[in-house]
Each structure stands twice: as structure tokens, then as C-alpha cells.
Amino acid sequence: MDQPRRSSLPWIAAFIGLALFGAFIGWAFYASESLGGGWESLRPILPAVIIGMIAVGGLTGVLMWLAFYSSRNGYDEPFEFDDDANP
């Protein structure tokens, strides 16, 4: 029996939506240069932003390592009660 053909319309719509969103982000990035003090006004908070990005990246890496560590060492297995040992 033939499988029903899946429509590619959702994939095309998602691609177009992501492309439009990416174009908007690019426009906002370049347009923000002329708002307020431009990029020079970000200089005082730039160290905090960089430290925050490094901290988030480090925390993400540690949490991913913990998830894989617990999976590899069997900590994620369900606990089984041994009912035969205690009659």
C-alpha cells in the first residue's frame, strides 16, 4: 500500500519564516548602531556581558557533562525492589 505523500508546505513556510526572522535580526543589529550612543554606549557593560556569556556557556557544559555522566554510570536506571529477598 502506498504511503500518503507528505506536504512540503510546512517546511517551506518554516524556512521562509526563519529567513525573514534572520533578516529582521540583521537589520536590527545594523540599525542599532545609530540609536542613542551607538556601540560606544555599550562599552561600560561589555565586560559584564562577556563574563555572563562565559558563565552561561560553562554552566551549560557542566550540566550536559553531568547528564551524560549519570547516563553512562547507570544513575538514570529505575530502582528495582527485590521482593524475593524479604518473604
N, C-alpha and C positions, 0 to 999 in steps of 0.2 A: 504494500500500500504506500502511496506517495505521501510524504510529509507535507503539510501545508507550508507554502512559501512565506517566510517572514518578511515583513515590510522593512525596508531600509530607511523609511521616513524618520523614525525616531533618532537614528544615528546621524542622519544628515542635519536634522534640527538641532541636536546636541552639538555637533561640530560648528554649525553656524552661530549658535548661542555662545559657545566658548570663544570663537573668533571675535565676535562683537564685544564680549566682555574683555578680552585681551586688548582690543583696540581702544576701548574706553580707559583701561588702566594705563596704557601707554600715553594716551592723550592727557590724562590727569597728572601723570608724572612730569611730562614736559610743560604743562600749563602751570603747575605749581611753582615753577621757577620764578614766575613773575608775580606771585601772590605775596603780599606782606614784604618781608625782608629777603625773600628768596631762600636759596640754600644756605646763605650765610647765617640766617637766624637759627638754623639747626645746630650750629657749631657748639653751643654750650651744653646741649643734651646728647650729643653724639656719643661720648664715652659711655653714658648710661644705656643707650640703645645697643651699642656693641656688646657691652657686658651682659645685658639681658638676653641678647641673641645667643651668645656663647653659653649662658646658663641654661636656656631652654634646650639648646642642642645637646648639652651634656646630660641634662635630666632625661631627655628623650632616649639617648643612647643607653644610659644606665637602666632605665625601665625596660627597654627592649632586651638588654642583656639578661635581666632578672627573669623576664618571661621565658626566654629560650633556655636559661639555666634550669628553671623549675620544670620545664617540659622534658628536658633531656635526663634529668635525675629522678623522674618519677613522682615528683611532688604534686603533679596535677591529676594523678590517678585517684579514682574514688576509693574511699575507705571501705574495706570489706570486713564484716563481722564474722568471726569464726564460731558459729553456733554449735559445731560438733565438739569443740573442746570443753564446753561447760554444759553437761547434761542436766 
